């Protein structure tokens, strides 16, 4: 029988390495998801192929490494392809490694699913300014299911699994409703004041998914933390454009009519990536400080 603790004591690097490699492989799959899902294409068939149509051999599809080995060019036709493929794979690998190092195994696996959802939704939103229902509604359902099956997701680790599961799924449901409701009210108020659509309904559903995994406190943090992330991102992008004359750091922007536009006041930009970054920070590192903050507010009241 496999002895988890014995292997961990004998080779403490083994499971973290497995988490990193597994994350890189999932990142490679997420690249397929990011590219195909918005197009309505199957994520299973056909297999990985170049833009010229030629199948990609397994030895040219090694996560992270292949882009560097091939120097960013396809072996079959020589056309270049974006370093973002390697970046997504490395990012996912690092997120999986962080989950494994920070959490018990069950919560770590749930975190890997959640962070994979955030990565895919982020890059789809950056490319197309949409977040498909598979990642919003589907993510919310997954969050509630994991809340039920893994009570430790919401800090419930008592002696009675049934009671812990009930408390955990209640926390997830609260997070879903409060998170989506908060963003919906912000969108409605902003639309009333600005007299135009200020936020897509996809962001409302996306916040429901985040709340299901992070609880209501994490959902509130994601909304306001996402606003801070967005402000910092825009400031850096505008400064970079002023210094270099390039807009490579800026997110995609559109006019209210859907036409491409430069980053500035009155244009639409994807908010999903900002929500995702804040949600990931809360899930991995800031759950304790945020909970302590809300506890101190409750004591004052």
TIFITOR-817433 format. One line per field, with one value per residue: x, y, z of N, C-alpha, C in turn; chain; residue in three letters; residue number from 1. Coordinates in steps of 0.001 Angstrom, whole numbers, padded with zeros to 6 digits. Atoms other than C-alpha are relative to their C-alpha. Layout:
nu = c(X; ...);
nv = c(Y; ...);
nw = c(Z; ...);
cau = c(X; ...);
cav = c(Y; ...);
caw = c(Z; ...);
cu = c(X; ...);
cv = c(Y; ...);
cw = c(Z; ...);
mol = c(A; ...);
type = c(ALA; ...);
seq = c(NUM; ...);
! end
This chain:
nu = c(000841; -000767; -000113; -000194; -000865; -001355; -000609; -000215; -001146; -001206; -000309; 000959; 000104; 000677; 001373; -000013; -000408; 001153; 000991; -000492; 000076; 001427; 000506; -000471; 000804; 001334; -000153; 000008; 001404; 000725; -000247; 000976; 001305; 000046; 000072; 001110; 001330; 000733; 000366; 000971; -000647; -000249; -001305; -000546; -000358; -001209; -001096; -000741; -000496; -000544; 000882; -000006; 000807; -000785; 000025; -001207; -000535; -000042; -001271; 000064; 001119; -000391; 000344; -001021; -001290; 000025; -000090; -001400; -000768; 000305; -000227; 001249; 000405; 000493; -000954; 000552; 000070; -000876; 000698; -000180; 001178; -000166; -000585; 001063; 000249; -000912; 000336; 001179; -000448; -000815; 000877; 000824; -000896; -000333; 001210; 000208; -001040; 000391; 001107; -000496; -000835; 000740; 001232; 000088; 000212; 001356; 000225; -000937; 000577; 001103; -000624; -000513; 001149; 000439; -000975; 000056; 001171; -000348; -000962; 000696; 000931; -000783; -000553; 001123; 000539; -000960; 000033; 001320; 000877; 001116; -000329; 001042; 000779; -000676; -000885; 000756; 001036; -000650; -000898; 000807; 000473; -001164; -000340; 000942; -000238; -001212; 000308; 000697; -000844; -001264; 000328; -001196; -000066; 000464; -000505; 000785; -000778; 000391; 000063; 001182; -000111; 001278; 000187; -001011; 000393; 001128; -000518; -000856; 000794; 000711; -000967; -000169; 001215; -000035; -000989; 000534; 001080; -000496; -000951; 000686; 000906; -000772; -000426; 001201; 000427; -000997; 000234; 001254; -000186; -000890; 000742; 000938; -000734; -000713; 000966; -000464; -000412; -001296; -000595; 000721; 000636; -000941; -000741; 000912; 000006; -001356; -000139; 000704; -000911; -001060; 000574; 000243; -001271; -000699; 000882; 000413; -001104; -000866; 000693; -000092; -001400; -000286; 000583; -000754; -001390; -000085; -000029; -001351; -000871; 000258; -000552; -001460; -000298; 000195; -001022; -001249; 000162; -000041; -001371; -000805; 000320; -000591; -001452; -000487; 000827; 000665; 001130; -000026; 000396; 001390; 000994; 000836; 001021; 000981; 001001; 001306; 000588; -000721; -001136; -001285; -000319; -001135; 000353; 000309; 001291; 001187; -000073; 000237; -001161; 000385; -000168; -000186; -001370; -000261; 000699; -000700; -001258; 000333; 000517; -001132; -000775; 000747; 000031; -001325; -000811; 000604; 001226; -000109; 000096; 001324; 000926; -000290; 000487; 001444; 000291; -000211; 001126; 001191; -000136; 000274; 001423);
nv = c(-001199; -001229; -000735; -001403; -000671; 000544; -000598; -001415; -000128; 000451; -000927; -001106; -000741; 000799; -000436; -001329; 000122; 000557; -001072; -000944; 000645; 000149; -001322; -000353; 000782; -000603; -001274; 000290; 000248; -001265; -000728; 000508; -000500; -001446; -000237; 000655; -000175; -001147; 000294; 001081; 001215; 001059; -000070; 001357; 000351; 000804; -000220; -001257; -000174; -001313; -000858; 000448; 001210; 001201; 000429; -000274; 001218; -000062; -000561; -001449; -000479; 000140; -001265; -001007; 000185; 000045; -001343; -000411; 000892; -000361; -001447; -000665; 000236; 001356; 000812; 000429; -001053; -001102; -001212; -000288; 000038; -000891; 000500; 000129; 001421; 000408; -000764; 000625; 001278; -000290; -000590; 001062; 000864; -000693; -000052; 001343; 000196; -000786; 000707; 001184; -000398; -000804; 000609; 001459; 000544; -000133; -001407; -000332; 000456; -000915; -001251; 000159; -000131; -001393; -000871; 000304; -000734; -001418; -000226; 000092; -001129; -001228; -000200; -000107; -001353; -000915; 000150; -000149; -000783; 000826; 001147; 000986; 000537; 001178; -000436; -000805; 000873; 001282; -000191; -000107; 001346; 000727; -000541; 000528; 001444; 000186; -000442; 001106; 001195; -000329; -001102; -000785; -001120; -001188; 000044; 000884; 001224; 000532; 001450; 000548; -000374; -000497; -001366; -000845; -000169; -000919; -001349; -000393; -000318; -001246; -001075; -000147; -000592; -001415; -000663; -000112; -000991; -001322; -000431; -000381; -001100; -001227; -000488; -000403; -001317; -000969; -000188; -000729; -001389; -000659; -000198; -001107; -001259; -000279; 000137; 000990; 001237; -000176; 001287; 001093; 000947; 001100; -000283; 000310; 001460; 000401; -000251; 001072; 001142; -000324; 000063; 001399; 000578; -000826; -000516; -001389; -000913; 000036; -000653; -001451; -000372; 000085; -001160; -001221; 000274; -000047; -001412; -000499; 000632; -000650; -001358; 000106; 000485; -001097; -001008; 000497; 000041; -001364; -000479; 000707; -000576; -001337; 000087; 000802; -000167; 001265; 000327; 001459; 000384; -000372; 001008; -000352; -001001; -000218; -001037; 000585; 000600; 001224; -000262; -000075; -001349; -000127; -000043; -001347; -000151; 000228; 001217; 001241; 000886; 001220; -000066; 001359; 000273; -000667; 000803; 001279; -000217; -000245; 001250; 000908; -000497; 000318; 001448; 000540; -000685; -001068; 000415; -000299; -001437; -000532; 000460; -000771; -001360; -000016; 000258; -001242; -000884; 000501; -000358; -001438; -000221);
nw = c(000000; 000119; -001255; 000356; -000972; 000121; 001192; -000271; -000903; 000686; 001098; -000165; 001257; 001026; 000247; 000613; 001402; 000721; 000132; 001009; 001322; 000289; 000331; 001340; 000958; 000017; 000692; 001432; 000343; -000086; 001240; 000969; -000438; 000247; 001446; 000706; -000584; 000569; 001384; 000020; 000505; -000975; -000667; 000027; 001373; 000211; -000929; 000176; 001357; 000330; 000770; 001390; 000077; -000271; -001407; -000775; -000602; -001466; -000455; 000198; -000807; -001404; -000658; -000346; 000651; 001465; 000576; -000043; 000878; 001382; 000122; 000347; 001389; 000258; 000744; 001288; 001022; -000363; -000438; -001419; -000845; -001141; -001247; -000997; -000242; -001074; -001204; -000619; -000582; -001185; -001006; -000585; -000785; -001247; -000819; -000544; -001018; -001171; -000655; -000702; -001125; -000968; -000492; -000051; 001349; 000546; 000352; 001070; 001263; 000306; 000411; 001360; 000898; -000052; 000642; 001433; 000487; 000038; 001083; 001282; 000121; 000152; 001336; 000932; -000138; 000606; 001452; 000621; -000878; -000450; -000847; 000312; -001125; -000554; -001077; -000952; -000576; -000305; -001130; -001213; -000353; -000516; -001314; -000989; -000124; -000797; -001365; -000642; -000102; -000686; -000918; -000314; 000930; -000731; -001362; -000866; -000236; -001299; -000155; 000659; 001414; 000514; -000498; 000654; 001400; 000042; -000264; 001101; 001184; -000328; 000225; 001436; 000560; -000397; 000838; 001351; 000055; -000361; 001019; 001228; -000305; -000183; 001315; 000740; -000467; 000476; 001433; 000198; -000442; 000955; 001241; -000229; -000083; 001241; 001083; 000971; -000660; -000643; -000319; 000637; -000912; -000228; -001230; -001107; -000160; -000380; -001427; -000687; -000053; -000955; -001337; -000374; -000444; -000987; -001031; 000219; -000269; 001170; 001102; -000219; 000241; 001433; 000679; -000277; 000355; 001455; 000399; -000276; 001003; 001272; -000035; 000096; 001342; 000946; -000248; 000587; 001453; 000513; -000163; 001004; 001306; 000058; 000050; 001128; 001187; 000297; -000874; -000149; -001353; -000231; 000378; 001144; -000313; 001053; -000199; -000337; 001195; 000326; 000865; -000719; -000466; -000900; -001416; -000450; -000666; 000808; 000803; -000713; -000163; -000721; -001452; -000500; -000448; -001271; -001006; -000141; -000726; -001405; -000566; -000187; -001143; -001216; -000228; -000314; -001000; -000797; -000677; -001422; -000259; 000347; -001036; -001206; 000231; -000135; -001404; -000743; 000346; -000708; -001419; -000157; 000163);
cau = c(000000; 001216; 002445; 002021; 003765; 006723; 007355; 006995; 009527; 011964; 011733; 010023; 010613; 008684; 005078; 005828; 007617; 004618; 002327; 004507; 004708; 000985; 000253; 002390; 000476; -002863; -001586; -000943; -004531; -005780; -004089; -006328; -009373; -008546; -008181; -011065; -013906; -014733; -014865; -017247; -014709; -014134; -011332; -010724; -010652; -008665; -005412; -002966; -002079; -000191; -001871; -000889; -002943; -000093; -000354; 002100; 004308; 004433; 008104; 007214; 004399; 006333; 004911; 007079; 010181; 009017; 008630; 012253; 013583; 011852; 012652; 009003; 008673; 006729; 008906; 006543; 006292; 008547; 005795; 006182; 003793; 003259; 005317; 001972; 001612; 004687; 003604; 000196; 001901; 004444; 001803; -000435; 002514; 003456; -000154; -000449; 002838; 001611; -001607; 000308; 002715; 000047; -002883; -003726; -004046; -007860; -008048; -004965; -006719; -009829; -007600; -006004; -009433; -010421; -007201; -007383; -010854; -009490; -006601; -008829; -011457; -008783; -007210; -010515; -011779; -008581; -008919; -012668; -014115; -016436; -016423; -018287; -020987; -018841; -016575; -019227; -022333; -020291; -017717; -020444; -021878; -018400; -017737; -020883; -020143; -016616; -017941; -020142; -017492; -014458; -015584; -011985; -012435; -014267; -012352; -014800; -012718; -014679; -015556; -018836; -018515; -022234; -022381; -019135; -020416; -023648; -021817; -019349; -021949; -023903; -020767; -020298; -023920; -023623; -020489; -022200; -025242; -023407; -020630; -022893; -025396; -022728; -021382; -024902; -025804; -022534; -023262; -026841; -025847; -022986; -025280; -027824; -025204; -023300; -026387; -024628; -023633; -020765; -020209; -021106; -023401; -020604; -018724; -021793; -021931; -018146; -018314; -020875; -018349; -015599; -017892; -018769; -015083; -013983; -017068; -018663; -015583; -013454; -016106; -016170; -012372; -012285; -014583; -012664; -009271; -009988; -010667; -007285; -005548; -007232; -006233; -002607; -002635; -004011; -001538; 001414; 000019; -000480; 002974; 004519; 002707; 003947; 007561; 007826; 005038; 003705; 000461; 001576; 000850; -002662; -005657; -007963; -010338; -013500; -015899; -019473; -020351; -017834; -015126; -011428; -010168; -007143; -007136; -008789; -011907; -015248; -014027; -014880; -012106; -012245; -012805; -012709; -008885; -008799; -011411; -009460; -006149; -007751; -009578; -006360; -004504; -007282; -007466; -003712; -002406; -004918; -007757; -006503; -005875; -009200; -011094; -009330; -010236; -013921; -013860; -012453; -015180; -017838; -016430; -016592; -020195);
cav = c(000000; 003491; 005351; 009068; 010197; 007856; 009157; 012740; 012196; 010359; 012816; 016059; 017501; 014729; 015874; 019581; 018586; 016479; 019452; 021719; 019253; 018494; 022214; 022708; 019935; 021440; 024821; 023283; 022034; 025466; 026972; 024749; 025759; 029467; 029216; 026891; 027514; 031055; 029645; 026877; 024204; 020884; 020879; 017179; 016748; 017293; 017033; 019906; 021306; 024229; 027187; 025663; 022560; 020138; 018020; 018913; 016000; 015112; 016094; 019565; 019889; 019641; 022237; 025341; 023811; 023429; 027160; 027733; 024677; 025745; 029436; 030329; 028894; 025880; 023040; 022191; 025579; 027969; 030426; 032131; 031595; 033632; 033217; 033421; 029667; 029083; 031826; 030204; 026849; 028338; 030403; 027379; 025281; 027912; 028242; 024466; 024397; 027178; 025261; 022142; 023980; 026069; 023691; 020129; 017759; 017891; 021689; 021893; 019849; 022036; 025103; 023724; 023429; 026940; 028571; 026753; 028234; 031697; 031360; 030242; 032918; 035621; 035038; 034458; 037764; 039520; 038155; 038401; 040483; 037628; 034966; 031857; 030355; 027238; 029276; 031395; 029283; 026080; 027488; 028384; 024868; 023390; 025723; 024603; 020939; 021213; 023152; 020157; 017477; 019288; 021326; 022409; 024700; 027087; 026216; 023599; 020805; 019530; 016013; 015630; 015574; 016114; 019217; 020579; 019999; 021824; 024802; 024819; 024730; 027459; 029615; 028909; 029791; 033022; 033886; 033203; 035338; 038205; 038298; 038328; 040617; 043160; 043382; 043541; 046515; 048267; 047728; 049007; 052105; 052886; 052401; 054791; 057455; 057100; 056356; 053520; 049931; 049962; 046252; 043071; 040469; 037928; 039671; 039291; 035542; 035271; 036843; 034219; 031509; 033274; 033632; 029925; 029071; 031969; 032740; 036161; 037763; 036614; 037835; 041316; 041399; 040323; 043176; 045950; 044280; 043851; 047573; 048295; 045794; 047392; 050897; 049847; 047976; 050975; 053337; 051151; 050707; 054448; 055220; 052589; 054048; 057530; 056402; 053901; 054886; 051322; 049986; 046361; 046380; 047731; 045377; 045261; 048238; 048916; 051791; 051305; 050432; 047563; 049240; 048890; 051866; 053119; 052831; 055873; 057267; 056029; 052817; 049247; 047016; 043430; 043409; 039625; 039442; 041957; 039968; 036772; 038203; 039489; 036172; 034188; 036419; 035951; 032184; 031625; 034258; 036707; 034621; 035004; 038783; 039447; 037318; 039125; 042493; 041641; 040267; 043545; 045462; 043196; 043863; 047615; 047359);
caw = c(000000; -000884; 002197; 001536; 004722; 004225; 000717; 001914; 004699; 002445; -000457; 000613; -002878; -004665; -004218; -004804; -008006; -009036; -008356; -010511; -013422; -013177; -013198; -016307; -018085; -017045; -018237; -021653; -021680; -020582; -023641; -025749; -023696; -023988; -027753; -028623; -026173; -027397; -030932; -029932; -030916; -029178; -026612; -027252; -031037; -033101; -031171; -030854; -034254; -035736; -037375; -040723; -039878; -039239; -036055; -033287; -032255; -028574; -028323; -029572; -027057; -023792; -021384; -020810; -022417; -026017; -026611; -025580; -027425; -030636; -029994; -030422; -033932; -035160; -036417; -039277; -041006; -039104; -038165; -034808; -031936; -028796; -025633; -023819; -024257; -022114; -019709; -019087; -018486; -016074; -014283; -013778; -012595; -009996; -008812; -008378; -006485; -004184; -003502; -002566; -000285; 001465; 001977; 003000; 000006; -000334; -000260; -002487; -005188; -004948; -005186; -008339; -009959; -008846; -010005; -013357; -013795; -012988; -015454; -018327; -017637; -017385; -020772; -022553; -021156; -022215; -025752; -026310; -023439; -022520; -019806; -021011; -018801; -018397; -016120; -014409; -013891; -014133; -011726; -009232; -009346; -008889; -005969; -004172; -004915; -003530; -000540; 000204; -000395; 001059; 004093; 004688; 001671; 004015; 007182; 008500; 010047; 013042; 014108; 012206; 008425; 007767; 009965; 008518; 004975; 005697; 007172; 004302; 001527; 003351; 003319; -000380; -001140; 000848; -001102; -004407; -003626; -001937; -004524; -007559; -005849; -004895; -008447; -009867; -007667; -008525; -012223; -011919; -009944; -012339; -015329; -013803; -013096; -016376; -018490; -020257; -019529; -017046; -016428; -018280; -016758; -017199; -014386; -012156; -012780; -012448; -008999; -008047; -008911; -006961; -003951; -004034; -003632; -001405; 000699; 001089; 002591; -000316; -002740; -001197; -001215; -004873; -005906; -004167; -004525; -008224; -008503; -006894; -009193; -012198; -011156; -010680; -014008; -015899; -014230; -015246; -018780; -019249; -017870; -020155; -023169; -022290; -021853; -024708; -027056; -026942; -025492; -025061; -021318; -021696; -021649; -024624; -024723; -026714; -027194; -025910; -029525; -029549; -031647; -030659; -028661; -026767; -022998; -021489; -019853; -021181; -022839; -021862; -020505; -019214; -015448; -015107; -014979; -012116; -010196; -010861; -009623; -006415; -005889; -006360; -003888; -001338; -001789; -001574; 000812; 002230; 003637; 007208; 007139; 005393; 007923; 010785; 009237; 008979; 012533; 013824; 011948; 013499; 016980; 016446; 015376);
cu = c(000877; -000032; 000389; 001029; 001435; 000721; 000328; 001194; 001302; 000434; -000985; -000191; -000921; -001394; -000068; 000411; -001144; -001069; 000412; -000147; -001461; -000607; 000430; -000802; -001421; 000044; 000013; -001423; -000815; 000245; -000971; -001391; -000150; -000186; -001305; -001385; -000728; -000445; -001052; 000565; 000195; 001389; 000695; 000521; -000138; 001062; 000705; 000581; 000464; -001041; -000065; -000795; 000745; -000093; 001325; 000446; 000137; 001277; 000111; -001112; 000280; -000262; 001227; 001249; -000052; 000140; 001451; 000854; -000191; 000203; -001241; -000438; -000400; 001010; -000491; 000085; 000843; -000700; 000166; -001318; 000335; 000655; -001060; -000322; 000879; -000320; -001181; 000402; 000818; -000856; -000832; 000842; 000325; -001216; -000281; 001021; -000359; -001130; 000519; 000795; -000794; -001150; 000139; -000384; -001393; -000283; 000932; -000571; -001171; 000557; 000546; -001124; -000434; 000958; 000087; -001169; 000324; 000949; -000704; -000928; 000753; 000424; -001086; -000591; 000937; -000081; -001327; -000968; -001299; 000541; -001106; -000680; 000650; 000874; -000720; -001065; 000602; 000938; -000747; -000504; 001144; 000374; -000904; 000218; 001238; -000202; -000658; 000938; 001287; -000256; 001190; 000167; -000401; 000340; -000790; 000716; -000289; -000040; -001152; -000040; -001295; -000249; 000979; -000389; -001142; 000456; 000818; -000814; -000842; 000906; 000200; -001204; -000095; 000970; -000503; -001032; 000502; 000956; -000682; -000940; 000726; 000411; -001199; -000463; 000979; -000230; -001252; 000136; 000877; -000722; -000984; 000711; 000636; -000906; 000523; 000476; 001407; 000703; -000843; -000592; 000885; 000806; -000856; 000004; 001369; 000226; -000755; 000878; 001118; -000514; -000252; 001265; 000605; -000876; -000282; 001114; 000971; -000628; 000087; 001426; 000310; -000530; 000871; 001497; 000203; 000042; 001389; 000994; -000168; 000593; 001518; 000416; -000102; 001080; 001333; -000082; 000089; 001405; 000915; -000237; 000636; 001506; 000506; -000771; -000744; -001118; -000074; -000447; -001473; -000930; -000786; -001080; -000908; -000862; -001312; -000687; 000734; 001172; 001291; 000343; 001257; -000501; -000216; -001382; -001138; 000043; -000263; 001282; -000451; 000297; 000242; 001412; 000339; -000668; 000754; 001298; -000277; -000500; 001131; 000854; -000705; 000074; 001348; 000623; -000764; -001273; 000033; -000093; -001367; -001025; 000205; -000524; -001510; -000422; 000156; -001114; -001246; 000060; -000288; -001485; -000810);
cv = c(001250; 000772; 001444; 000656; -000494; 000600; 001464; 000221; -000369; 000983; 001167; 000835; -000688; 000527; 001445; -000026; -000550; 001069; 000982; -000583; -000174; 001340; 000443; -000731; 000557; 001358; -000171; -000265; 001292; 000875; -000424; 000542; 001480; 000292; -000505; 000308; 001223; -000226; -001095; -001307; -001011; 000168; -001360; -000362; 001219; 000279; 001310; 000076; 001433; 000812; -000390; -001286; -001273; -000380; 000316; -001287; 000172; 000659; 001497; 000635; -000196; 001329; 000808; -000136; 000149; 001383; 000470; -000865; 000386; 001487; 000714; -000171; -001456; -000765; -000273; 001084; 001232; 001257; 000187; -000167; 000630; -000696; -000155; -001454; -000501; 000718; -000619; -001308; 000233; 000575; -001075; -000927; 000639; 000078; -001364; -000288; 000759; -000678; -001168; 000377; 000679; -000740; -001504; -000543; 000229; 001440; 000433; -000402; 000881; 001338; -000077; 000137; 001470; 000914; -000274; 000730; 001487; 000307; -000013; 001191; 001302; 000225; 000016; 001404; 001029; -000031; 000426; 000876; -000727; -001036; -001020; -000540; -001225; 000371; 000831; -000852; -001351; 000101; 000121; -001348; -000833; 000480; -000531; -001499; -000271; 000470; -001128; -001171; 000248; 001177; 000870; 001181; 001299; -000094; -000852; -001333; -000559; -001518; -000631; 000498; 000616; 001444; 000953; 000272; 000990; 001440; 000510; 000397; 001251; 001206; 000247; 000658; 001484; 000781; 000209; 001118; 001409; 000524; 000470; 001178; 001323; 000586; 000465; 001396; 001085; 000312; 000832; 001468; 000770; 000276; 001154; 001346; 000376; -000053; -000853; -001223; 000151; -001322; -001099; -000960; -001216; 000193; -000312; -001496; -000504; 000217; -001030; -001230; 000235; -000098; -001418; -000664; 000763; 000485; 001479; 000997; 000055; 000686; 001521; 000480; 000004; 001217; 001238; -000183; 000025; 001422; 000598; -000567; 000686; 001396; -000023; -000436; 001143; 001065; -000419; 000013; 001396; 000595; -000628; 000582; 001379; -000071; -000676; 000215; -001245; -000247; -001491; -000454; 000273; -001149; 000460; 000983; 000182; 001200; -000649; -000662; -001261; 000178; 000053; 001444; -000034; 000079; 001448; 000039; -000264; -001230; -001219; -000828; -001243; 000118; -001379; -000304; 000642; -000755; -001294; 000148; 000205; -001279; -000992; 000428; -000321; -001480; -000515; 000636; 000865; -000396; 000376; 001485; 000591; -000415; 000788; 001428; 000066; -000301; 001260; 001004; -000431; 000358; 001471; 000311; -000622);
cw = c(000000; 001315; -000318; 000917; -000096; -001200; 000252; 000921; -000702; -001079; 000050; -001261; -001002; -000318; -000498; -001474; -000844; -000217; -001087; -001404; -000415; -000397; -001390; -001067; -000091; -000699; -001511; -000484; 000039; -001232; -001094; 000327; -000351; -001485; -000605; 000560; -000563; -001441; -000106; -000513; 001129; 000599; 000008; -001394; -000897; 001054; -000295; -001405; -000201; -000759; -001465; -000189; 000316; 001480; 000686; 000688; 001510; 000499; -000277; 000828; 001484; 000707; 000408; -000876; -001515; -000623; -000049; -000926; -001462; -000281; -000530; -001436; -000197; -000847; -001425; -001073; 000336; 000467; 001511; 000753; 001342; 001190; 001084; 000289; 001137; 001297; 000733; 000673; 001265; 001119; 000694; 000859; 001345; 000932; 000640; 001097; 001269; 000750; 000826; 001250; 001115; 000674; 000168; -001373; -000580; -000428; -001121; -001355; -000423; -000485; -001415; -001027; -000087; -000753; -001502; -000647; -000139; -001159; -001347; -000214; -000247; -001444; -001075; 000048; -000617; -001527; -000611; 000796; 000305; 000975; -000225; 001253; 000621; 001190; 001056; 000697; 000377; 001181; 001309; 000473; 000572; 001400; 001095; 000214; 000847; 001435; 000780; 000277; 000786; 000937; 000366; -000939; 000687; 001484; 000961; 000154; 001381; -000002; -000768; -001438; -000519; 000430; -000672; -001452; -000131; 000226; -001183; -001233; 000239; -000220; -001490; -000656; 000364; -000884; -001407; -000098; 000296; -001066; -001268; 000237; 000144; -001350; -000822; 000422; -000428; -001478; -000249; 000401; -000985; -001322; 000127; -000017; -001337; -001223; -001147; 000769; 000545; 000272; -000626; 001016; 000245; 001265; 001236; 000274; 000450; 001486; 000815; 000137; 001000; 001430; 000465; 000511; 001185; 001149; -000218; 000262; -001173; -001191; 000124; -000266; -001489; -000747; 000208; -000260; -001501; -000524; 000222; -001014; -001350; -000066; -000151; -001408; -001017; 000171; -000623; -001524; -000606; 000105; -001042; -001396; -000157; -000177; -001268; -001293; -000407; 001003; 000289; 001379; 000285; -000354; -001210; 000440; -001211; 000346; 000415; -001199; -000439; -000928; 000825; 000361; 000847; 001440; 000434; 000614; -000992; -000879; 000884; 000035; 000755; 001491; 000602; 000450; 001338; 001150; 000269; 000783; 001485; 000669; 000265; 001193; 001317; 000313; 000486; 001245; 000998; 000726; 001473; 000311; -000318; 001046; 001293; -000133; 000203; 001450; 000838; -000289; 000767; 001486; 000243; -000089; 001136);
mol = c(A; A; A; A; A; A; A; A; A; A; A; A; A; A; A; A; A; A; A; A; A; A; A; A; A; A; A; A; A; A; A; A; A; A; A; A; A; A; A; A; A; A; A; A; A; A; A; A; A; A; A; A; A; A; A; A; A; A; A; A; A; A; A; A; A; A; A; A; A; A; A; A; A; A; A; A; A; A; A; A; A; A; A; A; A; A; A; A; A; A; A; A; A; A; A; A; A; A; A; A; A; A; A; A; A; A; A; A; A; A; A; A; A; A; A; A; A; A; A; A; A; A; A; A; A; A; A; A; A; A; A; A; A; A; A; A; A; A; A; A; A; A; A; A; A; A; A; A; A; A; A; A; A; A; A; A; A; A; A; A; A; A; A; A; A; A; A; A; A; A; A; A; A; A; A; A; A; A; A; A; A; A; A; A; A; A; A; A; A; A; A; A; A; A; A; A; A; A; A; A; A; A; A; A; A; A; A; A; A; A; A; A; A; A; A; A; A; A; A; A; A; A; A; A; A; A; A; A; A; A; A; A; A; A; A; A; A; A; A; A; A; A; A; A; A; A; A; A; A; A; A; A; A; A; A; A; A; A; A; A; A; A; A; A; A; A; A; A; A; A; A; A; A; A; A; A; A; A; A; A; A; A; A; A; A; A; A; A; A; A; A; A; A; A; A; A; A; A; A; A; A);
type = c(UNK; UNK; UNK; UNK; UNK; UNK; UNK; UNK; UNK; UNK; UNK; UNK; UNK; UNK; UNK; UNK; UNK; UNK; UNK; UNK; UNK; UNK; UNK; UNK; UNK; UNK; UNK; UNK; UNK; UNK; UNK; UNK; UNK; UNK; UNK; UNK; UNK; UNK; UNK; UNK; UNK; UNK; UNK; UNK; UNK; UNK; UNK; UNK; UNK; UNK; UNK; UNK; UNK; UNK; UNK; UNK; UNK; UNK; UNK; UNK; UNK; UNK; UNK; UNK; UNK; UNK; UNK; UNK; UNK; UNK; UNK; UNK; UNK; UNK; UNK; UNK; UNK; UNK; UNK; UNK; UNK; UNK; UNK; UNK; UNK; UNK; UNK; UNK; UNK; UNK; UNK; UNK; UNK; UNK; UNK; UNK; UNK; UNK; UNK; UNK; UNK; UNK; UNK; UNK; UNK; UNK; UNK; UNK; UNK; UNK; UNK; UNK; UNK; UNK; UNK; UNK; UNK; UNK; UNK; UNK; UNK; UNK; UNK; UNK; UNK; UNK; UNK; UNK; UNK; UNK; UNK; UNK; UNK; UNK; UNK; UNK; UNK; UNK; UNK; UNK; UNK; UNK; UNK; UNK; UNK; UNK; UNK; UNK; UNK; UNK; UNK; UNK; UNK; UNK; UNK; UNK; UNK; UNK; UNK; UNK; UNK; UNK; UNK; UNK; UNK; UNK; UNK; UNK; UNK; UNK; UNK; UNK; UNK; UNK; UNK; UNK; UNK; UNK; UNK; UNK; UNK; UNK; UNK; UNK; UNK; UNK; UNK; UNK; UNK; UNK; UNK; UNK; UNK; UNK; UNK; UNK; UNK; UNK; UNK; UNK; UNK; UNK; UNK; UNK; UNK; UNK; UNK; UNK; UNK; UNK; UNK; UNK; UNK; UNK; UNK; UNK; UNK; UNK; UNK; UNK; UNK; UNK; UNK; UNK; UNK; UNK; UNK; UNK; UNK; UNK; UNK; UNK; UNK; UNK; UNK; UNK; UNK; UNK; UNK; UNK; UNK; UNK; UNK; UNK; UNK; UNK; UNK; UNK; UNK; UNK; UNK; UNK; UNK; UNK; UNK; UNK; UNK; UNK; UNK; UNK; UNK; UNK; UNK; UNK; UNK; UNK; UNK; UNK; UNK; UNK; UNK; UNK; UNK; UNK; UNK; UNK; UNK; UNK; UNK; UNK; UNK; UNK; UNK; UNK; UNK; UNK; UNK; UNK; UNK; UNK; UNK; UNK; UNK; UNK; UNK; UNK; UNK; UNK; UNK; UNK; UNK);
seq = c(1; 2; 3; 4; 5; 6; 7; 8; 9; 10; 11; 12; 13; 14; 15; 16; 17; 18; 19; 20; 21; 22; 23; 24; 25; 26; 27; 28; 29; 30; 31; 32; 33; 34; 35; 36; 37; 38; 39; 40; 41; 42; 43; 44; 45; 46; 47; 48; 49; 50; 51; 52; 53; 54; 55; 56; 57; 58; 59; 60; 61; 62; 63; 64; 65; 66; 67; 68; 69; 70; 71; 72; 73; 74; 75; 76; 77; 78; 79; 80; 81; 82; 83; 84; 85; 86; 87; 88; 89; 90; 91; 92; 93; 94; 95; 96; 97; 98; 99; 100; 101; 102; 103; 104; 105; 106; 107; 108; 109; 110; 111; 112; 113; 114; 115; 116; 117; 118; 119; 120; 121; 122; 123; 124; 125; 126; 127; 128; 129; 130; 131; 132; 133; 134; 135; 136; 137; 138; 139; 140; 141; 142; 143; 144; 145; 146; 147; 148; 149; 150; 151; 152; 153; 154; 155; 156; 157; 158; 159; 160; 161; 162; 163; 164; 165; 166; 167; 168; 169; 170; 171; 172; 173; 174; 175; 176; 177; 178; 179; 180; 181; 182; 183; 184; 185; 186; 187; 188; 189; 190; 191; 192; 193; 194; 195; 196; 197; 198; 199; 200; 201; 202; 203; 204; 205; 206; 207; 208; 209; 210; 211; 212; 213; 214; 215; 216; 217; 218; 219; 220; 221; 222; 223; 224; 225; 226; 227; 228; 229; 230; 231; 232; 233; 234; 235; 236; 237; 238; 239; 240; 241; 242; 243; 244; 245; 246; 247; 248; 249; 250; 251; 252; 253; 254; 255; 256; 257; 258; 259; 260; 261; 262; 263; 264; 265; 266; 267; 268; 269; 270; 271; 272; 273; 274; 275; 276; 277; 278; 279; 280; 281; 282; 283; 284; 285; 286; 287; 288; 289; 290; 291; 292; 293; 294; 295; 296; 297; 298; 299; 300; 301);
! end
